[in-house]
Amino acid sequence: MRREKGKRERSSSVRPDAGFRRIKPEAIKDNPFQAMEGDWFLLTAGDLKNYNTMTCGWGAWGVLWSRPAVFVFVRPTRHTYAFINKNDTFTVCFFSKRYRQALQFCGTHSGRDCDKAAETGLSPARASNGSVFFKQARLVLECRKIYQQDLDPGLFLDPDIGKCYPQKDYHRMYVGQVTKVLYRKQES
Ligand SMILES: Cc1cc2nc3c(=O)[nH]c(=O)nc-3n(C[C@H](O)[C@H](O)[C@H](O)COP(=O)(O)O)c2cc1C
Protein backbone atom coordinates (compact mmCIF):
# COMPACT_ATOMS: atom_id res chain seq x y z
CA MET A 1 0.00 0.00 0.00
CA ARG A 2 1.38 3.38 -0.96
CA ARG A 3 1.57 5.96 1.75
CA GLU A 4 0.30 9.42 0.87
CA LYS A 5 3.05 12.02 0.93
CA GLY A 6 3.29 13.65 4.34
CA LYS A 7 0.73 11.33 5.89
CA ARG A 8 3.21 9.79 8.29
CA GLU A 9 4.19 13.21 9.61
CA ARG A 10 0.57 14.11 10.35
CA SER A 11 -0.31 10.81 11.94
CA SER A 12 -0.63 10.73 15.72
CA SER A 13 1.19 7.41 15.64
CA VAL A 14 4.49 9.09 14.74
CA ARG A 15 6.98 7.91 17.33
CA PRO A 16 8.05 10.66 19.71
CA ASP A 17 11.70 9.75 19.05
CA ALA A 18 11.38 10.03 15.26
CA GLY A 19 14.31 12.18 14.16
CA PHE A 20 16.63 10.49 16.63
CA ARG A 21 18.84 7.47 16.25
CA ARG A 22 19.59 5.12 19.08
CA ILE A 23 23.23 4.54 19.92
CA LYS A 24 25.05 2.55 22.57
CA PRO A 25 26.25 4.48 25.61
CA GLU A 26 29.87 3.69 24.69
CA ALA A 27 29.33 5.42 21.34
CA ILE A 28 28.68 8.82 22.96
CA LYS A 29 31.28 11.17 21.54
CA ASP A 30 30.58 14.18 23.74
CA ASN A 31 33.17 15.37 26.20
CA PRO A 32 31.37 15.08 29.56
CA PHE A 33 33.21 18.07 31.08
CA GLN A 34 31.99 20.30 28.27
CA ALA A 35 28.53 18.75 28.05
CA MET A 36 27.79 19.02 31.78
CA GLU A 37 29.13 22.31 33.06
CA GLY A 38 29.85 23.98 29.72
CA ASP A 39 26.62 23.31 27.85
CA TRP A 40 24.34 22.46 30.79
CA PHE A 41 21.47 19.98 30.48
CA LEU A 42 17.83 19.54 31.40
CA LEU A 43 16.97 17.02 34.06
CA THR A 44 13.35 15.92 33.75
CA ALA A 45 11.26 13.62 35.93
CA GLY A 46 7.59 12.65 35.92
CA ASP A 47 5.31 11.65 33.08
CA LEU A 48 3.77 13.74 30.32
CA LYS A 49 0.73 14.53 32.47
CA ASN A 50 2.77 15.69 35.42
CA TYR A 51 6.46 16.37 35.09
CA ASN A 52 9.03 18.99 35.89
CA THR A 53 12.32 19.97 34.32
CA MET A 54 15.27 22.02 35.49
CA THR A 55 18.67 23.04 34.22
CA CYS A 56 21.72 21.35 35.70
CA GLY A 57 25.38 22.15 35.34
CA TRP A 58 26.82 19.62 37.73
CA GLY A 59 26.81 15.92 37.07
CA ALA A 60 28.71 13.10 35.46
CA TRP A 61 28.39 10.01 33.39
CA GLY A 62 30.45 6.85 33.39
CA VAL A 63 30.23 3.33 34.70
CA LEU A 64 29.08 2.04 38.08
CA TRP A 65 28.37 -1.53 39.09
CA SER A 66 29.29 -2.47 35.50
CA ARG A 67 26.37 -0.40 34.20
CA PRO A 68 26.39 2.79 32.15
CA ALA A 69 25.43 5.45 34.66
CA VAL A 70 24.57 9.13 35.00
CA PHE A 71 25.06 11.07 38.23
CA VAL A 72 22.88 14.11 38.90
CA PHE A 73 22.66 16.39 41.94
CA VAL A 74 19.44 18.11 43.03
CA ARG A 75 18.95 20.48 45.95
CA PRO A 76 15.86 19.76 48.10
CA THR A 77 14.60 23.29 47.41
CA ARG A 78 13.97 22.48 43.71
CA HIS A 79 10.46 21.66 42.52
CA THR A 80 12.12 18.89 40.48
CA TYR A 81 13.25 17.25 43.73
CA ALA A 82 9.75 15.92 44.49
CA PHE A 83 9.41 14.60 40.92
CA ILE A 84 12.70 12.74 40.84
CA ASN A 85 11.99 11.28 44.29
CA LYS A 86 8.52 10.10 43.29
CA ASN A 87 9.47 8.54 39.95
CA ASP A 88 11.66 5.57 39.06
CA THR A 89 12.92 7.11 35.84
CA PHE A 90 14.25 10.42 34.54
CA THR A 91 15.89 11.86 31.46
CA VAL A 92 18.92 14.02 30.85
CA CYS A 93 18.75 16.16 27.68
CA PHE A 94 21.55 18.12 26.04
CA PHE A 95 20.93 20.89 23.51
CA SER A 96 22.82 22.87 20.92
CA LYS A 97 23.91 26.42 21.81
CA ARG A 98 20.83 27.99 20.26
CA TYR A 99 18.77 26.71 23.21
CA ARG A 100 20.98 28.41 25.76
CA GLN A 101 18.28 30.97 26.60
CA ALA A 102 15.72 28.23 27.11
CA LEU A 103 18.07 26.46 29.51
CA GLN A 104 18.82 29.74 31.24
CA PHE A 105 15.07 30.16 31.75
CA CYS A 106 14.63 26.62 33.10
CA GLY A 107 17.50 27.24 35.50
CA THR A 108 16.19 30.50 36.89
CA HIS A 109 12.44 29.85 37.12
CA SER A 110 10.57 27.24 39.07
CA GLY A 111 7.95 24.88 37.71
CA ARG A 112 5.96 25.87 40.78
CA ASP A 113 5.31 29.25 39.15
CA CYS A 114 5.27 28.65 35.40
CA ASP A 115 5.01 26.16 32.56
CA LYS A 116 8.61 25.99 31.37
CA ALA A 117 7.78 24.26 28.08
CA ALA A 118 5.19 26.92 27.21
CA GLU A 119 7.58 29.72 28.16
CA THR A 120 10.57 28.37 26.22
CA GLY A 121 8.87 26.66 23.28
CA LEU A 122 10.51 23.35 24.13
CA SER A 123 8.33 20.37 23.12
CA PRO A 124 7.94 17.62 25.71
CA ALA A 125 7.49 14.06 24.45
CA ARG A 126 7.02 10.70 26.07
CA ALA A 127 10.28 8.81 26.52
CA SER A 128 10.22 5.03 26.16
CA ASN A 129 10.95 4.70 29.90
CA GLY A 130 7.71 6.57 30.67
CA SER A 131 9.52 9.79 31.52
CA VAL A 132 9.69 12.95 29.40
CA PHE A 133 12.31 14.28 27.00
CA PHE A 134 12.37 17.32 24.72
CA LYS A 135 12.16 16.97 20.95
CA GLN A 136 14.69 19.77 20.38
CA ALA A 137 17.41 17.95 22.35
CA ARG A 138 20.50 16.82 20.46
CA LEU A 139 21.34 14.06 22.95
CA VAL A 140 18.93 12.27 25.28
CA LEU A 141 19.87 9.86 28.05
CA GLU A 142 16.95 7.84 29.40
CA CYS A 143 17.70 6.68 32.93
CA ARG A 144 16.37 4.35 35.59
CA LYS A 145 17.05 5.47 39.13
CA ILE A 146 19.21 2.88 40.87
CA TYR A 147 20.71 4.78 43.81
CA GLN A 148 20.28 7.97 45.78
CA GLN A 149 22.15 9.54 48.65
CA ASP A 150 22.11 12.89 50.43
CA LEU A 151 25.47 14.63 50.41
CA ASP A 152 26.88 14.70 53.93
CA PRO A 153 28.82 17.93 54.64
CA GLY A 154 30.71 16.03 57.34
CA LEU A 155 32.34 14.05 54.54
CA PHE A 156 33.56 17.03 52.47
CA LEU A 157 37.34 16.61 52.36
CA ASP A 158 37.93 20.11 50.99
CA PRO A 159 36.38 22.80 53.23
CA ASP A 160 35.88 25.05 50.19
CA ILE A 161 33.09 22.74 49.00
CA GLY A 162 30.98 23.94 51.94
CA LYS A 163 30.97 27.41 50.32
CA CYS A 164 28.65 26.03 47.63
CA TYR A 165 25.99 25.65 50.35
CA PRO A 166 25.41 28.96 52.19
CA GLN A 167 21.79 27.84 52.77
CA LYS A 168 22.92 24.32 53.81
CA ASP A 169 20.66 22.89 51.10
CA TYR A 170 22.94 19.98 50.35
CA HIS A 171 22.25 18.13 47.12
CA ARG A 172 20.80 14.70 46.89
CA MET A 173 22.78 12.61 44.41
CA TYR A 174 20.92 10.25 42.10
CA VAL A 175 22.54 7.55 40.04
CA GLY A 176 20.58 6.64 36.93
CA GLN A 177 21.33 3.55 34.91
CA VAL A 178 21.35 4.65 31.28
CA THR A 179 18.74 2.52 29.52
CA LYS A 180 18.68 4.33 26.19
CA VAL A 181 20.74 6.93 24.35
CA LEU A 182 19.25 8.95 21.51
CA TYR A 183 21.17 11.27 19.21
CA ARG A 184 19.36 13.76 17.00
CA LYS A 185 19.92 12.87 13.35
CA GLN A 186 20.01 16.49 12.26
CA GLU A 187 20.65 19.69 14.15
CA SER A 188 17.32 21.10 15.39
C1 LIG B 1 23.57 26.78 34.63
C2 LIG B 1 22.75 26.27 35.78
C3 LIG B 1 23.09 25.05 36.38
C4 LIG B 1 22.35 24.57 37.47
N1 LIG B 1 22.69 23.36 38.02
C5 LIG B 1 21.97 22.86 39.05
C6 LIG B 1 22.28 21.57 39.60
O1 LIG B 1 23.16 20.83 39.11
N2 LIG B 1 21.54 21.14 40.66
C7 LIG B 1 20.53 21.90 41.21
O2 LIG B 1 19.90 21.48 42.20
N3 LIG B 1 20.20 23.11 40.68
C8 LIG B 1 20.88 23.60 39.61
N4 LIG B 1 20.53 24.79 39.05
C9 LIG B 1 19.41 25.56 39.59
C10 LIG B 1 18.04 25.09 39.10
O3 LIG B 1 18.03 24.83 37.71
C11 LIG B 1 17.00 26.20 39.39
O4 LIG B 1 16.94 26.44 40.78
C12 LIG B 1 15.63 25.91 38.82
O5 LIG B 1 14.90 27.11 38.84
C13 LIG B 1 14.90 24.84 39.58
O6 LIG B 1 13.64 24.66 38.98
P1 LIG B 1 12.43 23.90 39.69
O7 LIG B 1 12.11 24.62 40.99
O8 LIG B 1 11.33 23.97 38.68
O9 LIG B 1 12.92 22.50 39.94
C14 LIG B 1 21.26 25.30 37.96
C15 LIG B 1 20.90 26.52 37.35
C16 LIG B 1 21.62 26.99 36.26
C17 LIG B 1 21.21 28.28 35.59
The ligand as a Tripos MOL2 file, in Angstrom:
@<TRIPOS>MOLECULE
LIG
   31    33     1     0     0
SMALL
NO_CHARGES

@<TRIPOS>ATOM
      1 C1         23.5660   26.7810   34.6290 C.3       1 LIG1
      2 C2         22.7480   26.2670   35.7790 C.ar      1 LIG1
      3 C3         23.0860   25.0550   36.3760 C.ar      1 LIG1
      4 C4         22.3500   24.5660   37.4690 C.ar      1 LIG1
      5 N1         22.6950   23.3550   38.0190 N.ar      1 LIG1
      6 C5         21.9680   22.8590   39.0540 C.ar      1 LIG1
      7 C6         22.2850   21.5710   39.5970 C.ar      1 LIG1
      8 O1         23.1570   20.8340   39.1100 O.2       1 LIG1
      9 N2         21.5390   21.1440   40.6630 N.ar      1 LIG1
     10 C7         20.5310   21.8990   41.2070 C.ar      1 LIG1
     11 O2         19.9030   21.4750   42.1960 O.2       1 LIG1
     12 N3         20.2020   23.1130   40.6830 N.ar      1 LIG1
     13 C8         20.8830   23.5990   39.6070 C.ar      1 LIG1
     14 N4         20.5310   24.7920   39.0470 N.ar      1 LIG1
     15 C9         19.4130   25.5630   39.5900 C.3       1 LIG1
     16 C10        18.0400   25.0920   39.0970 C.3       1 LIG1
     17 O3         18.0320   24.8270   37.7090 O.3       1 LIG1
     18 C11        16.9990   26.2030   39.3880 C.3       1 LIG1
     19 O4         16.9420   26.4380   40.7760 O.3       1 LIG1
     20 C12        15.6310   25.9070   38.8160 C.3       1 LIG1
     21 O5         14.8960   27.1120   38.8450 O.3       1 LIG1
     22 C13        14.8990   24.8350   39.5820 C.3       1 LIG1
     23 O6         13.6420   24.6610   38.9830 O.3       1 LIG1
     24 P1         12.4310   23.8990   39.6860 P.3       1 LIG1
     25 O7         12.1070   24.6240   40.9890 O.co2     1 LIG1
     26 O8         11.3280   23.9700   38.6760 O.co2     1 LIG1
     27 O9         12.9220   22.4980   39.9400 O.co2     1 LIG1
     28 C14        21.2560   25.3050   37.9570 C.ar      1 LIG1
     29 C15        20.8970   26.5180   37.3450 C.ar      1 LIG1
     30 C16        21.6240   26.9900   36.2610 C.ar      1 LIG1
     31 C17        21.2150   28.2800   35.5890 C.3       1 LIG1
@<TRIPOS>BOND
     1     1     2 1
     2     2     3 ar
     3     2    30 ar
     4     3     4 ar
     5     4     5 ar
     6     4    28 ar
     7     5     6 ar
     8     6     7 ar
     9     6    13 1
    10     7     8 2
    11     7     9 ar
    12     9    10 ar
    13    10    11 2
    14    10    12 ar
    15    12    13 ar
    16    13    14 ar
    17    14    15 1
    18    14    28 ar
    19    15    16 1
    20    16    17 1
    21    16    18 1
    22    18    19 1
    23    18    20 1
    24    20    21 1
    25    20    22 1
    26    22    23 1
    27    23    24 1
    28    24    25 2
    29    24    26 1
    30    24    27 1
    31    28    29 ar
    32    29    30 ar
    33    30    31 1
@<TRIPOS>SUBSTRUCTURE
     1 LIG1         1 GROUP 0 **** ****
